[in-house]
Amino acid sequence: MKASIVDLRYKTTDILKALDRNESVTVLYHGKVKGVIKPAREKSIFKVKDHPFFAMHKDGEQTVLEELESLRKPRYDL
């Protein structure tokens, strides 16, 4: 959606509805682009334990500390 400075003042509800539809609003001043208003991203409620990284090796035989130790060790043992 494109909106002039006057539209920002008088058609605020239309601009807010466009943002609710996840549309970007281009702000024009004397016919030239001055900026873009983008919709805010909603925070997703995401629990850490639901992250795909966790339980990636749930069938593994190592404990978490052993797994971390193997990841942190140097490439070549001297």
Buried (B, 14 or more C-beta within 10 A) or exposed (E): BEBBEEBBEEBEEEBEEBBEEEBEBBBBEEEEEEEEBEBEEEEEEEEEEEEEEEEEEEEEEEEEEEBEEEEEEEEEEE
